[in-house]
Amino acid sequence: MFLVQHDHHPAIPLNTTTTHGPTHHQFQVMSILKYYRWAPFLPVATDSSMLSVLLLLSKYRLRNVPVIEQGQPLIKNFITQSAVVRGLEGCKGRDWFDCISTHSISDLGLPFMSTDEVISIQGNELILEAFKRMKDNHIGGLPVIEGPNRKIVGSLSIRDIRYLLLQPKLFSNFRQLTVMDFMNSIAATSHNTGKVITPITCKPNSSLGTVIHTLASNSVHRIYIVGDGDEVVGVITLRDVISCFIYEPPNHFDNYFGFAVQEMLSQ
């Protein structure tokens, strides 16, 4: 059995439009299924160890894990990366949490990718290029930067594409719309100050606990690491945070599921 996994984001058919805007309402779910990755259905039971859940959400790169009742055909719920990080935030004060979370992210080897590996977009580039870049690189968000020093001035999430789809009058010229114009338009119609929302960032010497609090309190999936000049030097995701708290015992999933999870997930 397999589960549709929202990992490789689908190509939204924005290039199919009318004079009234995108015709996305005319498309059926089956028309975009081919853009999704089919991930193995790897459920956990209500009495399973949380170690299995944390490993699936971090090392094995699942975004959510279905929870089932043994012997029952129904899915009771899903455990997501966001829920786990919010749970970790609630563990502040416990010895096992504090002994890890008080360390700086750099001491823990974060970020896992180099500065050159961080995918970004300049504010004067087209917004369609930003979403295409996310799709091509299989990521859910990227920082908006300016200048050769890569100073961060904003951030975009794949979820922001909803503004193009749900406000066609506002973004009728989306083919020529730049990233900064897009962010300014969203800010102007929001209930905030009318200014572009400040990107979520931290410093290389920030503690893991601070990063967890920022991610949980802002309900975001990533935080960008910046230098003294606000230049982007890295990114930390929910998956990265979870991985700091776990270690996989030898043959853990071979014994749990009865087969090699790594082989299935690599298919």
N, C-alpha and C positions, 0 to 999 in steps of 0.2 A: 504494500500500500504506500502511496506517496502523497505528499502534502505540498500545495503550492507555497513556495517560500518567497517572500518579498525581499529578495537580496539583489538581484539584477533588475533595476527599475525599468519598467516598460517604456517603449517609445510612444509618447502621446501624439496622436495624429494631428498636430497643430497645423501642418501644411495643407490640410483639407479644410477649407474655409468657405464661407459665403460672405456676402456684403454685411451680414449681421454678426460675423465673428465665427469662431470655431464651431464645427458641426459635431462636437464630441457626443452630444445627446443622441445622435443617430447611430452610434456604434454600440455593438453588443460586447459582452464580456469575452465571448469566444474569439473576437477579433484581435485581442491583445494577449491571450494566453500564451502564444508562442514566444512572447518576450520575457516570460518568467522562467526562472530556474526551478526544475522539479527536484525538490529535496526529499530525502527519505523521511518517512513518517516514523519518528523515534519518540514515542511517548514515555512518560514516567508515571508510575502509580502513586497514589496518595501516601503510601508508606515507603516510597523510595528515598534514598539518601539525597540530600541537597547537593552533594558533591557531583552526582551525575548531571543534575540540572546545570550547575555552574560550568562544568566542563563542556556541555553541549552549547551553552550560550557564549563561551569564550573560545577555547581551543578549537572546537569543531564548528564555530562560526554560524550557528543557528540564531535567528533573531527572536524566536519564541519556541517554547517547548510545550506540547499538549500534555495535559494531565488526565489520566483515565482512572476508573475504578476497575480493579482486577475482575475479569469475568463479565463486565458490562460493556455494551457496544457504544456507549456515548462518551463524548469528550466533556469532562467536567469544567475545564477551564484551560487557560494558557498562562504560562509564566514567561514574562518578557524580560529583556535586558533592563529596561527602565524600571520595572518593578523590583528587580534584584538590587539595583543601585539605590533605590529609595529605601529598601529594606536595610541595606548596609548603613545608610545615613542614620537609621534608627538604632543602630548598634553602638553609637558613640558612648564611651564610658566603659565598655566591656574590654577586658584585658586583651583578648585575642585581636580585637579590632584596633585598639589604640596602639598596640605594639607595631602595627603595620602602617596605620593611617598617619602617624606622627612623622614618618619619614618624608623627606622631600621627594618629589616625583623623579628628580634626576638621580637620587640615590637608589631608586627602585628600577632604574633603567628605562624610564619613560622620557620622551616618547619612543615607541618602537621603530618608527621610521625616521629617516634623515630629513633635513630641511628641504633638500632637492626633491624629495618624494611627495611633498605636500602639494596636492592639486589645488590651484587657485585661479582667480579670474580678476582682471583689471576692471575698474569701474566704468571705463569708457568702451568696453567690449559689449557686444549684443547680449541681451538676456537669453535669447535662444541658444547662443553658444554656451552659456553657463549651464543650462539644463542638459545640453548635448554632452558637455564635458562630464557631468555627473553620470549620465547614462553610460558613456563610453568607458569610464573608469570604475563603474559599479560602486559608486559612493553616494551617500545620502545628503551630502552638503559640502560646501567649500567656502573659504574665506574670500572676501572682496578686498583687493589690495590696490595700492596706487604707488607709482614711481618705482625706480630700480631697487629701492631698499625694501620693497614688499611691505610697506606699512599697512596694517589692517584698518579698514574704514567701515567694514560691515561684514555680514555673512549671509549666505543663502542656504536654504534647505530644499530638497526635492519637493517637499510639501508646499512650498511657495508657488508651485506651478498652478495651484488651485485659483490663484488670483487672475491668471490669464484665462482660465476656463470659466470662472464664475462672474467675472466683471468684463465682458467683451466690449462694452461701450467705453470703459475707462482705458482699455488697452487695445483699441481697434487698430493701432499702428504697431502692434507687437513685433512685426518683422524688422522695424527700424529702432526699436526701443533698446536703450542701453541699460546696463545693470544699475547704474546710479539713478537713472530716471525711473526705473522700475521700483527701486527701493524708496525713492522720494514720493512716488505716487501712492505706494502702500502706506507710508507714514502719514501722508496728508489726509487719508481717509480713515485712519485709525482713531481710537479714543485716547491715544497717548499725546505727546507734546507736539506732534506734527513733524518731529525730527526722526531721522533714520535710527532705528534701535541700535544701541551700542552692542557690538559683538561681545560674546562671552569669551573671556580670556583669562589666562593665569601666567605666572612667571615660572622659569625653570626651578626656582627654589621654593615654590609653593608646596605645601604639604599635600599628601594624597587625601587626607581628611577634608581639606579645604576644597579640593577639586570635586570630591564626592558631594559635598554640600552644595556647591555651585551647580553641578549637573542636576541634582535632585530638586533643588528649589526652583530652578528655571525650566525644568522639564525639557531639557535638550539632550541630544544624543552625542554631542561632541563639544570639546572646549579647545580653543587654540592657544598654544604657548607662544608668548611674544617676548622679545628682548627689550632692552631699555628704550629703544626708539620705536616701540610698538610694531617692529618687524616680525612677521610670522616665522617661527623657527620650528614649529611642530604642531601636532594635533593629538589629542587623547580622546578615544571613544569609550563608550560604555563597556565594550568588549575588553579593552585594555585594562580598565579599572577592575573588572571581575577577575581577570587573570592574575592579578596581584595577590589574590587571597587563596589560591588553590594550587594543588599539585596532584597530578594523576598517578595513582599507584600502578605498578606494572599489571597489564592485562585486565584493567578495571572493567572496561566495556566488553571485552571478550567474555568475561565471566557473567556480566550483568545481562547482556542481550543474547549471548550465545553465538556471536559472530563479530567479525572485525569491523567496528564502526568506521575506522579510518578508510578502509577500502570502499565502503559504501558511499561515504561522503565525497570521495575523490572521483567518483564516476561522473 
